[in-house]
Amino acid sequence: MADHSPAGPAEMGAPMDYPEHEKTYRLFLGLTKYGSLHIIALMIAMAFSFFTSAGFFSGLILFVIISLVGIYLLRRAPEHVA
């Protein structure tokens, strides 16, 4: 059987593609940021529609409003990436 394990230290492996790495990292941060926003908006809208007499469509409108305001605020926020 052939041994395919690297013989040298990990630092001697293939060169990193740093632009692709940064692109993937920014995509991950964006998905995390906007995904969290929509989960929070959904939880608030569900609580509003289920635990009050407002109903489904009022909760849907609240979800859309919270999502739009959140997207606007997140796009205006400065990015602090080290």
ChimeraX attribute file (.defattr): number of C-alpha atoms within 10 A of each C-alpha:
attribute: neighborCount
match mode: 1-to-1
recipient: residues
	/A:1	3
	/A:2	4
	/A:3	6
	/A:4	6
	/A:5	6
	/A:6	9
	/A:7	9
	/A:8	8
	/A:9	7
	/A:10	8
	/A:11	7
	/A:12	9
	/A:13	10
	/A:14	7
	/A:15	7
	/A:16	8
	/A:17	8
	/A:18	9
	/A:19	9
	/A:20	10
	/A:21	11
	/A:22	11
	/A:23	11
	/A:24	12
	/A:25	12
	/A:26	13
	/A:27	12
	/A:28	11
	/A:29	12
	/A:30	13
	/A:31	12
	/A:32	11
	/A:33	13
	/A:34	15
	/A:35	12
	/A:36	12
	/A:37	17
	/A:38	18
	/A:39	13
	/A:40	15
	/A:41	22
	/A:42	19
	/A:43	12
	/A:44	15
	/A:45	23
	/A:46	18
	/A:47	12
	/A:48	19
	/A:49	18
	/A:50	12
	/A:51	10
	/A:52	10
	/A:53	9
	/A:54	11
	/A:55	13
	/A:56	14
	/A:57	11
	/A:58	14
	/A:59	21
	/A:60	17
	/A:61	12
	/A:62	19
	/A:63	21
	/A:64	16
	/A:65	14
	/A:66	19
	/A:67	19
	/A:68	15
	/A:69	10
	/A:70	16
	/A:71	16
	/A:72	11
	/A:73	10
	/A:74	15
	/A:75	9
	/A:76	9
	/A:77	9
	/A:78	7
	/A:79	8
	/A:80	5
	/A:81	5
	/A:82	3
